[in-house]
């Protein structure tokens, strides 16, 4: 359809035993943009992510990626098309070094990971590229460290490096700054801005400051439905959004206010 | 410039470990095994090798694939029946009989794997156990398996139609079945080499990633079910190779080899020796089978003794014998 829309959902819905976690969500993610999905806890943000990446099958609606209906595909097939997600809980391979985390992603791209009869020296060929990716996220000195032993913020950075190894067309980041200290948040924010060049990013994010800094477009979800959509100025002044946040957490409402004025 | 230097230095450090065979331990192991029949009862030594290969095959799935199968006896014992039938009824040569049985175990592994792979953790274990019980009852009831008696008097035949495997060589007043022994030795080392190769291959790396974090591997585009199924089939085939060889060695395929006790035994061997290490299952198998052998005078107290040893082992060193030593030495065998 529209060349500038990389991902679109039509009437997307998911019910769990009659409970509608997500209903009638129509999203349009513009190519090359950073699109944020925000909303109070339990609004269905992560469920939407799982529906987009096929980790959950939708009850209703369709997902269209680059003009192709991907509703019926499997998670790995979606990933092969360049739609790569991260997870809310940091997703690394804990007993592999940071370098090997990236190399195993590069191995998937290069192919040959079914070969059980050749030496794993094949992976040495990916070392240079992996080191470059690690350098991009500031992990050069941690290449040999087991991923499970990295500090939280570095695990998230490693996750981004691993995702970048796949040269994704669309990155879905599930709360990339969750649980991070202020320095880490700033670093990851800068990192996302940097890697967003030439890519499209759809992110779920709680930290409204991060959203205000990064997002070109924001979709606010509440109770599984789209409540408001637009740029930060539009969304933050929408009374329904204020109410949705107030209703759940006064902190987040003041944060929203503060971020808007600041 | 700086980044370039760093890449150069790290290149030397970051080669994948263990990717090239260290010939010394392989040579030593081969020498020890080649000398063994002159010091211990050859049939017992051959049985040890078969069980060691069985445990290694099981460990490929549990230790490197992260999948706990509670039905591996059906591949081990099932292949024993298949090779027994092929050798006794069809009169195939031993290498063809064993190949046929191994292929049969692979097909059985594919069928059971396709069902079991859909479940995880304890459910996976239960599905494998249930399907293995079906195989057990088939072996009990089918007319060609000999029921409670099993298949007895399986002929050794001639290897490639040339070498008589039942021939013995008289050394120091002892009759040693050296032809059979070295045939079994070759099979065991071949199987072990294949497992070593698989673990240290690109496939092995992908399998490790899947074991570590399945959802993440999936999101990177790995079709995890295919890898798990491949590991399952390979493990089943190698367990079958071990069982088929054992049937040739002892000339018998019985219900013992296909029962759930045997499935439990191989779990025990692997955990005792060290899950996820290459050498651990060998040590575990040798320990368990030797204990059974040495303590056979105790009758049913063998089970109690081995059970106690197992409990002590799990409490004292969770990583198993080899796993614990490797951990202390910070090295992977």
Interface residues (C-beta under 8 A of the other chain):
Chain A: X53 X55 X74 X75 X76 X79 X80 X84 X85 X86 X87 X91 X92 X93 X94 X95 X96 X97 X99 X100 X103 X104 X105 X107 X108 X109 X112 X113 X114 X115 X116 X117 X118 X119 X120 X121 X122 X123 X124 X127 X128 X131 X132 X135 X140 X143 X144 X162 X166
Chain B: X3 X6 X7 X10 X11 X13 X14 X15 X16 X19 X20 X197 X198 X200 X201 X202 X203 X204 X205 X206 X208 X209 X212 X213 X215 X216 X217 X218 X219 X220 X221 X222 X223 X224 X226 X227 X230 X234
